[in-house]
Amino acid sequence: MTLAQAHLTKRYNVIVLTVLTLSKGSEDGLAKIFRRASGIATPETMMRDDEVLVIFDELADIEQLMH
């Protein structure tokens, strides 16, 4: 689903800044989770279940999205 199809701004009044892709790896012999930003989000940005949205807005709007 794209950000445009999700209507997050319209439904929750939040702005999606970017999407973080998570990957597992190791560094210095320790297991780590790496986060890579996909660039500036656009309406065509695809969302996947295993990604993290970086959003901006009032805390009340973000809390509404999370519930």
JOWOHU-V865912 format. One record per pair of residues at least 12 apart in sequence whose ideal C-beta (glycine too) atoms are under 10 Angstrom apart, sorted by sequence separation. I is the first residue (numbers start at 1). J is the second residue. If there is no record, write none. Layout:
i=I j=J
i=I j=J
This chain:
i=22 j=34
i=23 j=35
i=41 j=53
i=53 j=65
i=3 j=16
i=21 j=34
i=22 j=35
i=23 j=36
i=38 j=51
i=41 j=54
i=20 j=34
i=21 j=35
i=22 j=36
i=41 j=55
i=20 j=35
i=21 j=36
i=36 j=51
i=37 j=52
i=3 j=19
i=20 j=36
i=21 j=37
i=35 j=51
i=38 j=54
i=19 j=36
i=20 j=37
i=21 j=38
i=35 j=52
i=37 j=54
i=18 j=36
i=19 j=37
i=20 j=38
i=18 j=37
i=19 j=38
i=35 j=54
i=17 j=37
i=18 j=38
i=19 j=39
i=18 j=39
i=18 j=40
i=19 j=41
i=17 j=40
i=18 j=41
i=16 j=40
i=17 j=41
i=16 j=41
i=15 j=41
i=16 j=42
i=19 j=45
i=16 j=43
i=18 j=45
i=19 j=46
i=21 j=48
i=23 j=50
i=19 j=47
i=22 j=50
i=16 j=45
i=19 j=48
i=21 j=50
i=22 j=51
i=21 j=51
i=22 j=52
i=16 j=47
i=20 j=51
i=21 j=52
i=19 j=51
i=20 j=52
i=8 j=41
i=18 j=51
i=19 j=52
i=20 j=53
i=9 j=43
i=18 j=52
i=19 j=53
i=20 j=54
i=18 j=53
i=19 j=54
i=17 j=53
i=18 j=54
i=6 j=43
i=16 j=53
i=17 j=54
i=18 j=55
i=3 j=41
i=4 j=42
i=5 j=43
i=16 j=54
i=17 j=55
i=2 j=41
i=3 j=42
i=4 j=43
i=5 j=44
i=6 j=45
i=8 j=47
i=14 j=53
i=15 j=54
i=16 j=55
i=17 j=56
i=2 j=42
i=3 j=43
i=4 j=44
i=15 j=55
i=16 j=56
i=2 j=43
i=3 j=44
i=4 j=45
i=5 j=46
i=6 j=47
i=14 j=55
i=15 j=56
i=16 j=57
i=2 j=44
i=3 j=45
i=5 j=47
i=14 j=56
i=15 j=57
i=2 j=45
i=3 j=46
i=12 j=55
i=14 j=57
i=2 j=46
i=3 j=47
i=13 j=57
i=14 j=58
i=1 j=46
i=2 j=47
i=8 j=53
i=12 j=57
i=13 j=58
i=1 j=47
i=9 j=55
i=15 j=61
i=1 j=48
i=6 j=53
i=8 j=55
i=13 j=60
i=14 j=61
i=1 j=49
i=9 j=57
i=13 j=61
i=14 j=62
i=8 j=57
i=12 j=61
i=13 j=62
i=3 j=53
i=11 j=61
i=12 j=62
i=14 j=64
i=12 j=63
i=13 j=64
i=14 j=65
i=9 j=61
i=12 j=64
i=13 j=65
i=8 j=61
i=11 j=64
i=12 j=65
i=11 j=65
i=12 j=66
i=8 j=65
